[in-house]
Amino acid sequence: HQWFVNILDKKEELLAQNDKMQWKPEFMKKRSNDWINNLHWDWNISRNRKFGIPIPVWRSLKTGEVILPSEQQLANGPVDPSVDMPENLPADHTTDDIKGETLVLDTWFTSGLSPLINQNLVERDGYTKSILPMSLRPQAHDIIRTWLLYTTLHAYLRDESIPFENIMISGFVLAGKNEKISKSKNNAKASPEQILGQWGADAVRYWASGGQLGKDMIFDEAELKNGQKLVTKLWNASNFVQMLTEGFDPKADFDTATLLATDRWIISRANQVIKKMQDYLNNYEYGLAKLAFEEFFWADFCDNYLELVKLRLYKPELFENGEEKKLAGQWTLHQVLLVILKLIAPYLPHISEEIYQNIFRATEETISIHKTLFPTDILTIDNAEAIVLIEQMEKVLEIVEQVRKFKTEQQISLGAELTNLVVSGPAEYLAEIKHYEDDLVGVTKTQNIEYLEKDGIACLCEV
């Protein structure tokens, strides 16, 4: 004999339950619906195995009737019919007249109870509110037809509820094109222990977070190398910021009106990436959120902002009101680096925690970066100003690129000084560039900037 749960007569109800949950990605709901629509048999929940959760029933050896445990007996804890007896025997029966069920439950039957198990666990810890439906079920696409379907069925049969508000479906890691990593095929390039030992936990986590929802990805050591590079760059950039901000007191009052245009630009970009990553993460698109972070960290922060401000911080005496401008740069660096660490902490938890403890723990109240909140805007900069700042910085960076190209063509060091830099263009263009003059002097290593009003935009370097 076997035990079944009726499911064929509940297809419409299960499809309706699917519609009540948010699917990420949406096309995975169709896969679930197709499976439900094409079911041809009820759910066999019994297995003839040595190990498993017992089916708590007995059978009469006299009549063949099924004997169930009482509600109180079930409430007292698990019932094992191989050793336990029912509290209430049928008329004219002794314990010798009944036999406990020897079949055990299918693992998906008990796995499908995971929301209730979680509710029970939190109640043991004293939490009395309901956590159902749970906010998220993360899983791979191969068990939509089992774990997810049967969890949904359990919830419907219990009280017509849904088990989860959101369903997040990931893909597989493949050994090659359309080839799953398999022990039997021995097609894994290395064991998990070997990969962690060679690349480190953060680099592996970085690689694993690169997939898109619902899509398989091929194991690629190049991505592990990229993760390792990011760990190294984050460490080196943080050490550089720590050196540039030596003596800075983040608890001291600071007037944000003294920020330079370059500072407001990087803050506006940080604000933008906070918003973009938050939107992606709210939709469980952690891979796209990671890409948004990388673009900001590598290009905006490391390649551009650090290069633009470092002379202002190294040698403030070269600039009018230099100490005030140095303080503006230090305040900005401190704020932006803290945001960077908070954004990348879920991806690189170990190195971000190490940097946080080294640089920020002494002045931050939170004992760990992993207990901090997701960042919010560093400073309110409206969208109109942010657009202007980004457009202006593009023009500034074009000049920087032209200077670097000139030095490369002249086969002189990028750190070599220019005696003069002539920037020409319309009056409006020149007025914009002048907002960035101090930092433009610093990054191009020019002794002087000369502005020439004319129709065309160009720059001329003089050694």
C-alpha positions as a LaTeX table, in Angstrom:
\begin{tabular}{lrrr}
\hline
Residue & $x$ (\AA) & $y$ (\AA) & $z$ (\AA) \\
\hline
His1 & 0.00 & 0.00 & 0.00 \\
Gln2 & 0.97 & 3.69 & $-0.40$ \\
Trp3 & $-0.25$ & 7.04 & 0.90 \\
Phe4 & $-1.33$ & 9.90 & $-1.37$ \\
Val5 & $-2.45$ & 13.51 & $-1.09$ \\
Asn6 & $-5.08$ & 14.56 & $-3.63$ \\
Ile7 & $-3.64$ & 17.22 & $-5.90$ \\
Leu8 & $-5.22$ & 16.71 & $-9.34$ \\
Asp9 & $-8.49$ & 18.21 & $-8.13$ \\
Lys10 & $-6.71$ & 21.32 & $-6.85$ \\
Lys11 & $-4.93$ & 22.57 & $-9.98$ \\
Glu12 & $-6.98$ & 25.77 & $-10.27$ \\
Glu13 & $-6.47$ & 26.55 & $-6.59$ \\
Leu14 & $-2.69$ & 26.08 & $-6.88$ \\
Leu15 & $-2.52$ & 28.28 & $-9.98$ \\
Ala16 & $-4.43$ & 30.98 & $-8.07$ \\
Gln17 & $-1.95$ & 30.68 & $-5.17$ \\
Asn18 & 0.93 & 31.21 & $-7.63$ \\
Asp19 & $-0.69$ & 34.47 & $-8.73$ \\
Lys20 & $-0.72$ & 35.74 & $-5.15$ \\
Met21 & 3.08 & 35.46 & $-4.82$ \\
Gln22 & 5.67 & 37.73 & $-6.47$ \\
Trp23 & 8.01 & 35.74 & $-8.72$ \\
Lys24 & 11.59 & 36.84 & $-9.36$ \\
Pro25 & 12.10 & 36.39 & $-12.27$ \\
Glu26 & 8.50 & 36.49 & $-13.44$ \\
Phe27 & 8.97 & 33.87 & $-16.18$ \\
Met28 & 9.61 & 31.19 & $-13.55$ \\
Lys29 & 5.92 & 31.36 & $-12.60$ \\
Lys30 & 5.09 & 30.01 & $-16.05$ \\
Arg31 & 7.37 & 27.04 & $-15.44$ \\
Ser32 & 5.50 & 26.31 & $-12.22$ \\
Asn33 & 2.11 & 26.79 & $-13.88$ \\
Asp34 & 3.06 & 24.49 & $-16.75$ \\
Trp35 & 4.06 & 21.77 & $-14.31$ \\
Ile36 & 0.78 & 22.07 & $-12.39$ \\
Asn37 & $-1.30$ & 22.03 & $-15.57$ \\
Asn38 & 0.45 & 18.88 & $-16.77$ \\
Leu39 & 0.16 & 16.84 & $-13.57$ \\
His40 & $-1.32$ & 13.39 & $-14.23$ \\
Trp41 & $-1.18$ & 11.78 & $-10.81$ \\
Asp42 & $-1.70$ & 12.64 & $-7.16$ \\
Trp43 & 1.20 & 13.16 & $-4.77$ \\
Asn44 & 2.65 & 9.94 & $-3.35$ \\
Ile45 & 3.89 & 10.96 & 0.11 \\
Ser46 & 5.09 & 7.56 & 1.40 \\
Arg47 & 8.46 & 5.87 & 0.95 \\
Asn48 & 9.77 & 2.41 & 1.88 \\
Arg49 & 13.02 & 3.53 & 3.51 \\
Lys50 & 14.84 & 2.83 & 6.75 \\
Phe51 & 15.30 & 6.49 & 7.63 \\
Gly52 & 12.64 & 9.17 & 7.47 \\
Ile53 & 9.82 & 10.83 & 9.40 \\
Pro54 & 7.31 & 8.14 & 10.47 \\
Ile55 & 3.74 & 8.30 & 9.19 \\
Pro56 & 1.82 & 8.45 & 12.50 \\
Val57 & $-0.92$ & 5.90 & 11.84 \\
Trp58 & $-1.72$ & 2.29 & 12.70 \\
Arg59 & $-3.81$ & $-0.41$ & 11.02 \\
Ser60 & $-6.19$ & $-2.90$ & 12.58 \\
Leu61 & $-5.11$ & $-6.47$ & 11.93 \\
Lys62 & $-8.75$ & $-7.46$ & 12.41 \\
Thr63 & $-10.59$ & $-5.02$ & 10.16 \\
Gly64 & $-7.87$ & $-3.24$ & 8.19 \\
Glu65 & $-9.17$ & 0.15 & 9.34 \\
Val66 & $-6.73$ & 3.06 & 9.78 \\
Ile67 & $-6.24$ & 4.24 & 13.36 \\
Leu68 & $-5.19$ & 7.86 & 13.84 \\
Pro69 & $-3.46$ & 9.46 & 16.84 \\
Ser70 & $-5.52$ & 11.89 & 18.88 \\
Glu71 & $-4.95$ & 15.62 & 18.53 \\
Gln72 & $-3.54$ & 15.67 & 22.07 \\
Gln73 & $-1.11$ & 12.87 & 21.23 \\
Leu74 & 0.14 & 14.80 & 18.21 \\
Ala75 & 0.37 & 18.00 & 20.27 \\
Asn76 & 2.60 & 16.23 & 22.79 \\
Gly77 & 5.30 & 15.64 & 20.18 \\
Pro78 & 6.30 & 13.33 & 17.30 \\
Val79 & 4.50 & 10.03 & 17.12 \\
Asp80 & 6.44 & 6.96 & 15.97 \\
Pro81 & 4.03 & 4.07 & 15.32 \\
Ser82 & 6.85 & 1.54 & 15.49 \\
Val83 & 7.19 & 2.19 & 19.23 \\
Asp84 & 4.13 & 4.28 & 20.24 \\
Met85 & 0.55 & 3.13 & 20.56 \\
Pro86 & $-2.64$ & 5.10 & 19.88 \\
Glu87 & $-4.33$ & 6.59 & 22.91 \\
Asn88 & $-7.72$ & 5.26 & 21.79 \\
Leu89 & $-8.08$ & 1.72 & 20.47 \\
Pro90 & $-11.09$ & 0.60 & 18.41 \\
Ala91 & $-13.70$ & $-1.49$ & 20.16 \\
Asp92 & $-12.69$ & $-5.08$ & 20.81 \\
His93 & $-9.02$ & $-4.33$ & 20.09 \\
Thr94 & $-5.87$ & $-4.81$ & 22.11 \\
Thr95 & $-2.42$ & $-3.57$ & 21.28 \\
Asp96 & $-1.74$ & $-7.00$ & 19.77 \\
Asp97 & $-4.49$ & $-6.34$ & 17.23 \\
Ile98 & $-2.83$ & $-3.28$ & 15.65 \\
Lys99 & 0.30 & $-2.72$ & 13.62 \\
Gly100 & 2.20 & 0.54 & 13.22 \\
Glu101 & 2.85 & 1.98 & 9.76 \\
Thr102 & 6.33 & 1.06 & 8.51 \\
Leu103 & 6.45 & 3.48 & 5.57 \\
Val104 & 7.96 & 6.92 & 6.11 \\
Leu105 & 7.11 & 10.31 & 4.67 \\
Asp106 & 8.59 & 11.58 & 1.41 \\
Thr107 & 11.25 & 14.16 & 2.23 \\
Trp108 & 9.34 & 16.81 & 0.27 \\
Phe109 & 6.38 & 16.34 & 2.56 \\
Thr110 & 8.41 & 17.39 & 5.60 \\
Ser111 & 10.41 & 20.00 & 3.64 \\
Gly112 & 7.12 & 21.51 & 2.58 \\
Leu113 & 6.42 & 22.27 & 6.23 \\
Ser114 & 9.46 & 24.58 & 6.50 \\
Pro115 & 7.42 & 27.78 & 7.08 \\
Leu116 & 5.62 & 26.14 & 10.02 \\
Ile117 & 8.92 & 24.80 & 11.34 \\
Asn118 & 10.34 & 28.32 & 11.27 \\
Gln119 & 7.28 & 29.66 & 13.07 \\
Asn120 & 7.73 & 27.00 & 15.74 \\
Leu121 & 11.41 & 27.85 & 16.16 \\
Val122 & 10.80 & 31.57 & 16.75 \\
Glu123 & 8.01 & 30.78 & 19.20 \\
Arg124 & 10.43 & 28.66 & 21.20 \\
Asp125 & 12.59 & 31.78 & 21.50 \\
Gly126 & 9.66 & 33.76 & 22.88 \\
Tyr127 & 8.49 & 35.49 & 19.70 \\
Thr128 & 4.71 & 35.32 & 19.70 \\
Lys129 & 3.76 & 37.09 & 16.45 \\
Ser130 & 3.12 & 35.20 & 13.25 \\
Ile131 & 5.88 & 35.28 & 10.63 \\
Leu132 & 3.56 & 33.76 & 8.01 \\
Pro133 & 3.50 & 34.23 & 5.14 \\
Met134 & 7.27 & 34.44 & 5.12 \\
Ser135 & 8.77 & 37.26 & 3.08 \\
Leu136 & 11.03 & 35.21 & 0.81 \\
Arg137 & 11.69 & 31.72 & $-0.51$ \\
Pro138 & 15.10 & 31.56 & $-2.25$ \\
Gln139 & 15.73 & 28.38 & $-4.23$ \\
Ala140 & 16.98 & 27.00 & $-7.55$ \\
His141 & 14.74 & 26.27 & $-10.51$ \\
Asp142 & 15.04 & 22.48 & $-10.37$ \\
Ile143 & 12.83 & 22.12 & $-7.28$ \\
Ile144 & 9.99 & 24.40 & $-8.30$ \\
Arg145 & 8.02 & 21.21 & $-9.03$ \\
Thr146 & 8.77 & 19.72 & $-5.59$ \\
Trp147 & 9.79 & 21.91 & $-2.68$ \\
Leu148 & 7.92 & 25.02 & $-3.78$ \\
Leu149 & 4.84 & 23.24 & $-5.11$ \\
Tyr150 & 4.39 & 21.11 & $-2.01$ \\
Thr151 & 5.04 & 24.00 & 0.36 \\
Thr152 & 2.33 & 25.94 & $-1.46$ \\
Leu153 & 0.00 & 22.93 & $-1.27$ \\
His154 & 0.59 & 22.54 & 2.48 \\
Ala155 & $-0.28$ & 26.18 & 3.12 \\
Tyr156 & $-3.42$ & 25.98 & 0.97 \\
Leu157 & $-4.67$ & 22.79 & 2.61 \\
Arg158 & $-3.99$ & 24.18 & 6.08 \\
Asp159 & $-5.79$ & 27.54 & 5.83 \\
Glu160 & $-5.87$ & 28.55 & 2.13 \\
Ser161 & $-2.90$ & 30.88 & 2.71 \\
Ile162 & 0.29 & 31.40 & 0.70 \\
Pro163 & 3.58 & 30.35 & 2.30 \\
Phe164 & 5.69 & 33.22 & 0.92 \\
Glu165 & 5.22 & 36.74 & $-0.37$ \\
Asn166 & 8.18 & 36.54 & $-2.77$ \\
Ile167 & 9.81 & 33.69 & $-4.66$ \\
Met168 & 13.44 & 34.17 & $-5.78$ \\
Ile169 & 14.64 & 31.56 & $-8.27$ \\
Ser170 & 18.36 & 31.18 & $-8.94$ \\
Gly171 & 20.17 & 29.09 & $-11.52$ \\
Phe172 & 22.82 & 26.38 & $-11.41$ \\
Val173 & 26.59 & 26.61 & $-11.57$ \\
Leu174 & 27.64 & 24.56 & $-14.58$ \\
Ala175 & 30.92 & 22.78 & $-15.32$ \\
Gly176 & 30.51 & 23.62 & $-19.01$ \\
Lys177 & 27.81 & 24.48 & $-21.49$ \\
Asn178 & 24.63 & 22.66 & $-20.44$ \\
Glu179 & 26.63 & 20.38 & $-18.14$ \\
Lys180 & 25.88 & 20.29 & $-14.42$ \\
Ile181 & 28.69 & 19.82 & $-11.94$ \\
Ser182 & 28.41 & 16.18 & $-10.93$ \\
Lys183 & 30.27 & 13.80 & $-8.65$ \\
Ser184 & 29.59 & 10.91 & $-10.99$ \\
Lys185 & 31.08 & 12.77 & $-13.94$ \\
Asn186 & 33.95 & 14.12 & $-11.83$ \\
Asn187 & 33.78 & 17.31 & $-13.87$ \\
Ala188 & 34.39 & 19.85 & $-11.10$ \\
Lys189 & 37.62 & 21.77 & $-11.64$ \\
Ala190 & 38.33 & 21.83 & $-7.91$ \\
Ser191 & 36.71 & 21.05 & $-4.58$ \\
Pro192 & 35.13 & 23.84 & $-2.51$ \\
Glu193 & 37.99 & 23.54 & 0.00 \\
Gln194 & 40.57 & 24.00 & $-2.76$ \\
Ile195 & 38.76 & 26.99 & $-4.24$ \\
Leu196 & 38.43 & 28.71 & $-0.85$ \\
Gly197 & 42.05 & 27.96 & $-0.03$ \\
Gln198 & 43.32 & 29.41 & $-3.29$ \\
Trp199 & 41.09 & 32.43 & $-3.71$ \\
Gly200 & 39.68 & 33.26 & $-0.27$ \\
Ala201 & 36.11 & 33.37 & 0.96 \\
Asp202 & 35.40 & 36.94 & $-0.20$ \\
Ala203 & 36.52 & 36.31 & $-3.78$ \\
Val204 & 34.40 & 33.16 & $-3.95$ \\
Arg205 & 31.37 & 34.98 & $-2.56$ \\
Tyr206 & 31.95 & 37.79 & $-5.06$ \\
Trp207 & 31.96 & 35.27 & $-7.92$ \\
Ala208 & 28.85 & 33.49 & $-6.66$ \\
Ser209 & 26.91 & 36.76 & $-6.50$ \\
Gly210 & 27.47 & 37.46 & $-10.19$ \\
Gly211 & 24.63 & 35.31 & $-11.51$ \\
Gln212 & 21.31 & 36.59 & $-12.78$ \\
Leu213 & 18.07 & 35.25 & $-11.38$ \\
Gly214 & 16.77 & 32.16 & $-13.11$ \\
Lys215 & 19.86 & 31.74 & $-15.28$ \\
Asp216 & 22.61 & 29.15 & $-15.03$ \\
Met217 & 26.24 & 30.24 & $-15.10$ \\
Ile218 & 29.44 & 28.42 & $-15.97$ \\
Phe219 & 32.16 & 28.16 & $-13.34$ \\
Asp220 & 34.84 & 30.64 & $-14.38$ \\
Glu221 & 38.11 & 31.21 & $-12.55$ \\
Ala222 & 38.46 & 34.59 & $-14.25$ \\
Glu223 & 35.63 & 35.89 & $-12.08$ \\
Leu224 & 37.44 & 34.60 & $-8.99$ \\
Lys225 & 40.47 & 36.60 & $-10.10$ \\
Asn226 & 38.26 & 39.68 & $-10.50$ \\
Gly227 & 36.95 & 39.15 & $-6.99$ \\
Gln228 & 40.46 & 38.89 & $-5.64$ \\
Lys229 & 41.43 & 42.08 & $-7.51$ \\
Leu230 & 38.48 & 43.91 & $-5.97$ \\
Val231 & 39.48 & 42.75 & $-2.48$ \\
Thr232 & 43.03 & 44.05 & $-3.05$ \\
Lys233 & 41.85 & 47.33 & $-4.58$ \\
Leu234 & 39.40 & 47.95 & $-1.75$ \\
Trp235 & 42.16 & 47.35 & 0.80 \\
Asn236 & 44.67 & 49.60 & $-0.99$ \\
Ala237 & 42.17 & 52.40 & $-1.64$ \\
Ser238 & 41.07 & 52.33 & 2.01 \\
Asn239 & 44.65 & 52.54 & 3.20 \\
Phe240 & 45.20 & 55.50 & 0.86 \\
Val241 & 42.09 & 57.24 & 2.22 \\
Gln242 & 43.27 & 56.56 & 5.76 \\
Met243 & 46.58 & 58.24 & 4.96 \\
Leu244 & 44.88 & 61.24 & 3.28 \\
Thr245 & 42.49 & 61.70 & 6.22 \\
Glu246 & 45.11 & 61.46 & 8.95 \\
Gly247 & 44.23 & 63.90 & 11.73 \\
Phe248 & 40.63 & 64.30 & 10.50 \\
Asp249 & 37.99 & 64.25 & 13.22 \\
Pro250 & 34.69 & 62.93 & 11.81 \\
Lys251 & 32.82 & 64.01 & 14.96 \\
Ala252 & 33.80 & 67.65 & 14.60 \\
Asp253 & 31.31 & 70.12 & 13.13 \\
Phe254 & 31.65 & 70.52 & 9.38 \\
Asp255 & 30.06 & 73.13 & 7.11 \\
Thr256 & 28.98 & 71.34 & 3.92 \\
Ala257 & 28.74 & 74.71 & 2.19 \\
Thr258 & 32.55 & 74.59 & 1.89 \\
Leu259 & 32.49 & 71.48 & $-0.31$ \\
Leu260 & 34.07 & 71.92 & $-3.72$ \\
Ala261 & 32.31 & 70.97 & $-6.93$ \\
Thr262 & 34.44 & 67.82 & $-7.19$ \\
Asp263 & 33.29 & 66.78 & $-3.71$ \\
Arg264 & 29.64 & 67.39 & $-4.51$ \\
Trp265 & 30.05 & 65.40 & $-7.74$ \\
Ile266 & 31.34 & 62.23 & $-6.01$ \\
Ile267 & 28.66 & 62.59 & $-3.31$ \\
Ser268 & 25.96 & 62.86 & $-5.97$ \\
Arg269 & 27.34 & 59.75 & $-7.67$ \\
Ala270 & 27.40 & 57.89 & $-4.33$ \\
Asn271 & 23.79 & 58.90 & $-3.73$ \\
Gln272 & 22.87 & 57.58 & $-7.18$ \\
Val273 & 24.55 & 54.21 & $-6.70$ \\
Ile274 & 22.89 & 53.81 & $-3.28$ \\
Lys275 & 19.50 & 54.27 & $-4.96$ \\
Lys276 & 20.34 & 52.03 & $-7.92$ \\
Met277 & 21.66 & 49.20 & $-5.75$ \\
Gln278 & 18.69 & 49.46 & $-3.40$ \\
Asp279 & 16.27 & 49.17 & $-6.33$ \\
Tyr280 & 18.12 & 46.13 & $-7.67$ \\
Leu281 & 18.35 & 44.45 & $-4.28$ \\
Asn282 & 14.68 & 45.06 & $-3.57$ \\
Asn283 & 14.06 & 42.99 & $-6.69$ \\
Tyr284 & 16.66 & 40.42 & $-5.59$ \\
Glu285 & 18.89 & 41.30 & $-8.57$ \\
Tyr286 & 22.09 & 41.09 & $-6.53$ \\
Gly287 & 24.22 & 40.53 & $-9.65$ \\
Leu288 & 23.08 & 43.79 & $-11.26$ \\
Ala289 & 23.54 & 45.61 & $-7.96$ \\
Lys290 & 27.14 & 44.37 & $-7.85$ \\
Leu291 & 27.78 & 45.70 & $-11.36$ \\
Ala292 & 26.45 & 49.12 & $-10.35$ \\
Phe293 & 28.83 & 49.16 & $-7.37$ \\
Glu294 & 31.85 & 48.17 & $-9.46$ \\
Glu295 & 31.26 & 50.93 & $-11.99$ \\
Phe296 & 31.13 & 53.51 & $-9.23$ \\
Phe297 & 34.02 & 52.18 & $-7.14$ \\
Trp298 & 36.55 & 51.52 & $-9.89$ \\
Ala299 & 35.84 & 54.45 & $-12.22$ \\
Asp300 & 34.31 & 57.27 & $-10.20$ \\
Phe301 & 36.01 & 56.80 & $-6.86$ \\
Cys302 & 39.39 & 55.20 & $-7.55$ \\
Asp303 & 40.27 & 56.32 & $-11.07$ \\
Asn304 & 38.85 & 59.81 & $-10.85$ \\
Tyr305 & 38.02 & 61.24 & $-7.43$ \\
Leu306 & 41.11 & 60.01 & $-5.59$ \\
Glu307 & 43.32 & 61.32 & $-8.38$ \\
Leu308 & 41.53 & 64.67 & $-8.49$ \\
Val309 & 41.73 & 65.46 & $-4.76$ \\
Lys310 & 45.00 & 63.98 & $-3.59$ \\
Leu311 & 47.17 & 67.09 & $-4.21$ \\
Arg312 & 44.60 & 69.25 & $-2.41$ \\
Leu313 & 44.98 & 66.94 & 0.59 \\
Tyr314 & 48.73 & 66.37 & 0.30 \\
Lys315 & 49.71 & 70.02 & $-0.16$ \\
Pro316 & 46.90 & 72.36 & 0.86 \\
Glu317 & 49.39 & 75.22 & 1.08 \\
Leu318 & 49.43 & 75.38 & $-2.73$ \\
Phe319 & 45.82 & 76.58 & $-2.81$ \\
Glu320 & 43.95 & 79.61 & $-1.56$ \\
Asn321 & 42.05 & 78.65 & 1.63 \\
Gly322 & 43.89 & 75.36 & 1.31 \\
Glu323 & 43.14 & 74.05 & 4.81 \\
Glu324 & 39.42 & 74.56 & 4.31 \\
Lys325 & 39.59 & 72.77 & 0.96 \\
Lys326 & 41.63 & 69.96 & 2.50 \\
Leu327 & 39.02 & 69.51 & 5.22 \\
Ala328 & 36.26 & 69.38 & 2.59 \\
Gly329 & 38.11 & 66.60 & 0.80 \\
Gln330 & 38.76 & 64.67 & 4.00 \\
Trp331 & 35.13 & 64.88 & 5.08 \\
Thr332 & 34.02 & 63.67 & 1.65 \\
Leu333 & 36.50 & 60.80 & 1.59 \\
His334 & 35.42 & 59.65 & 5.03 \\
Gln335 & 31.73 & 59.72 & 4.14 \\
Val336 & 32.06 & 58.10 & 0.72 \\
Leu337 & 34.39 & 55.31 & 1.86 \\
Leu338 & 31.98 & 54.40 & 4.66 \\
Val339 & 29.16 & 54.19 & 2.10 \\
Ile340 & 31.37 & 52.06 & $-0.16$ \\
Leu341 & 32.03 & 49.59 & 2.66 \\
Lys342 & 28.35 & 49.35 & 3.56 \\
Leu343 & 27.39 & 48.74 & $-0.06$ \\
Ile344 & 29.95 & 46.00 & $-0.66$ \\
Ala345 & 29.74 & 44.35 & 2.79 \\
Pro346 & 27.13 & 41.76 & 1.73 \\
Tyr347 & 29.42 & 40.73 & $-1.13$ \\
Leu348 & 32.83 & 41.00 & 0.57 \\
Pro349 & 31.96 & 40.53 & 4.25 \\
His350 & 35.44 & 39.82 & 5.62 \\
Ile351 & 37.55 & 42.57 & 4.04 \\
Ser352 & 34.82 & 45.17 & 4.56 \\
Glu353 & 34.63 & 44.28 & 8.25 \\
Glu354 & 38.44 & 44.45 & 8.58 \\
Ile355 & 38.54 & 47.92 & 7.02 \\
Tyr356 & 35.58 & 49.10 & 9.09 \\
Gln357 & 37.29 & 48.03 & 12.30 \\
Asn358 & 40.59 & 49.66 & 11.26 \\
Ile359 & 39.21 & 53.02 & 10.14 \\
Phe360 & 35.66 & 53.59 & 11.37 \\
Arg361 & 34.96 & 51.57 & 14.52 \\
Ala362 & 36.65 & 54.12 & 16.80 \\
Thr363 & 34.18 & 56.85 & 15.79 \\
Glu364 & 31.11 & 54.81 & 14.78 \\
Glu365 & 28.69 & 53.54 & 17.43 \\
Thr366 & 27.91 & 50.25 & 15.67 \\
Ile367 & 30.27 & 47.43 & 16.63 \\
Ser368 & 30.27 & 45.78 & 13.19 \\
Ile369 & 29.62 & 46.94 & 9.67 \\
His370 & 27.21 & 44.02 & 9.36 \\
Lys371 & 25.02 & 45.59 & 12.03 \\
Thr372 & 24.82 & 48.94 & 10.26 \\
Leu373 & 21.86 & 49.99 & 8.15 \\
Phe374 & 21.93 & 50.16 & 4.37 \\
Pro375 & 23.27 & 53.65 & 3.53 \\
Thr376 & 21.13 & 56.63 & 2.69 \\
Asp377 & 22.09 & 59.87 & 0.90 \\
Ile378 & 25.30 & 61.35 & 2.27 \\
Leu379 & 24.02 & 64.84 & 1.57 \\
Thr380 & 20.84 & 66.00 & $-0.13$ \\
Ile381 & 21.68 & 66.98 & $-3.69$ \\
Asp382 & 18.65 & 67.46 & $-5.91$ \\
Asn383 & 18.43 & 65.70 & $-9.23$ \\
Ala384 & 18.87 & 68.86 & $-11.29$ \\
Glu385 & 22.16 & 69.71 & $-9.58$ \\
Ala386 & 23.33 & 66.10 & $-9.81$ \\
Ile387 & 22.79 & 66.12 & $-13.58$ \\
Val388 & 24.77 & 69.36 & $-13.92$ \\
Leu389 & 27.62 & 68.03 & $-11.75$ \\
Ile390 & 27.89 & 64.84 & $-13.79$ \\
Glu391 & 27.84 & 66.73 & $-17.09$ \\
Gln392 & 30.49 & 69.14 & $-15.85$ \\
Met393 & 32.71 & 66.33 & $-14.56$ \\
Glu394 & 32.56 & 64.64 & $-17.96$ \\
Lys395 & 34.03 & 67.84 & $-19.44$ \\
Val396 & 36.72 & 67.99 & $-16.76$ \\
Leu397 & 37.69 & 64.38 & $-17.32$ \\
Glu398 & 37.93 & 65.01 & $-21.08$ \\
Ile399 & 40.61 & 67.62 & $-20.32$ \\
Val400 & 42.40 & 65.20 & $-17.99$ \\
Glu401 & 42.35 & 62.55 & $-20.72$ \\
Gln402 & 43.77 & 65.01 & $-23.25$ \\
Val403 & 46.63 & 65.89 & $-20.89$ \\
Arg404 & 47.41 & 62.23 & $-20.25$ \\
Lys405 & 47.36 & 61.55 & $-24.00$ \\
Phe406 & 49.77 & 64.44 & $-24.58$ \\
Lys407 & 52.21 & 63.17 & $-21.96$ \\
Thr408 & 52.06 & 59.64 & $-23.35$ \\
Glu409 & 52.71 & 60.86 & $-26.90$ \\
Gln410 & 55.60 & 63.01 & $-25.67$ \\
Gln411 & 56.95 & 60.00 & $-23.76$ \\
Ile412 & 57.05 & 61.87 & $-20.48$ \\
Ser413 & 55.84 & 60.66 & $-17.09$ \\
Leu414 & 52.18 & 61.19 & $-16.22$ \\
Gly415 & 53.52 & 62.77 & $-13.02$ \\
Ala416 & 55.61 & 65.29 & $-14.93$ \\
Glu417 & 54.72 & 68.93 & $-14.41$ \\
Leu418 & 53.34 & 71.22 & $-17.08$ \\
Thr419 & 54.27 & 74.87 & $-17.08$ \\
Asn420 & 50.91 & 75.87 & $-18.52$ \\
Leu421 & 47.60 & 74.38 & $-19.57$ \\
Val422 & 45.51 & 76.39 & $-22.01$ \\
Val423 & 41.81 & 75.56 & $-21.93$ \\
Ser424 & 39.77 & 77.13 & $-24.70$ \\
Gly425 & 36.04 & 77.22 & $-25.37$ \\
Pro426 & 32.89 & 79.35 & $-25.07$ \\
Ala427 & 32.48 & 81.55 & $-21.99$ \\
Glu428 & 29.85 & 79.24 & $-20.44$ \\
Tyr429 & 32.13 & 76.22 & $-20.84$ \\
Leu430 & 35.09 & 78.03 & $-19.27$ \\
Ala431 & 32.95 & 79.16 & $-16.34$ \\
Glu432 & 32.07 & 75.53 & $-15.63$ \\
Ile433 & 35.68 & 74.35 & $-15.79$ \\
Lys434 & 36.79 & 77.07 & $-13.37$ \\
His435 & 34.66 & 75.45 & $-10.64$ \\
Tyr436 & 37.11 & 72.52 & $-10.76$ \\
Glu437 & 40.34 & 74.50 & $-11.23$ \\
Asp438 & 42.12 & 73.48 & $-8.01$ \\
Asp439 & 41.58 & 69.78 & $-8.57$ \\
Leu440 & 42.34 & 70.10 & $-12.29$ \\
Val441 & 45.67 & 71.67 & $-11.36$ \\
Gly442 & 46.32 & 68.78 & $-9.02$ \\
Val443 & 45.54 & 65.93 & $-11.40$ \\
Thr444 & 47.25 & 67.42 & $-14.50$ \\
Lys445 & 50.33 & 68.61 & $-12.54$ \\
Thr446 & 50.21 & 71.99 & $-14.25$ \\
Gln447 & 51.67 & 75.14 & $-12.71$ \\
Asn448 & 49.05 & 77.35 & $-14.31$ \\
Ile449 & 45.75 & 77.19 & $-16.17$ \\
Glu450 & 45.04 & 79.77 & $-18.83$ \\
Tyr451 & 41.50 & 80.24 & $-20.14$ \\
Leu452 & 40.95 & 81.30 & $-23.75$ \\
Glu453 & 37.46 & 82.22 & $-24.90$ \\
Lys454 & 36.67 & 80.96 & $-28.41$ \\
Asp455 & 34.06 & 78.92 & $-30.24$ \\
Gly456 & 35.77 & 75.53 & $-30.30$ \\
Ile457 & 36.68 & 73.47 & $-27.23$ \\
Ala458 & 40.32 & 72.42 & $-26.90$ \\
Cys459 & 43.23 & 72.26 & $-24.52$ \\
Leu460 & 46.93 & 72.90 & $-25.13$ \\
Cys461 & 49.72 & 71.57 & $-22.91$ \\
Glu462 & 52.99 & 73.41 & $-22.44$ \\
Val463 & 55.94 & 71.63 & $-20.83$ \\
\hline
\end{tabular}
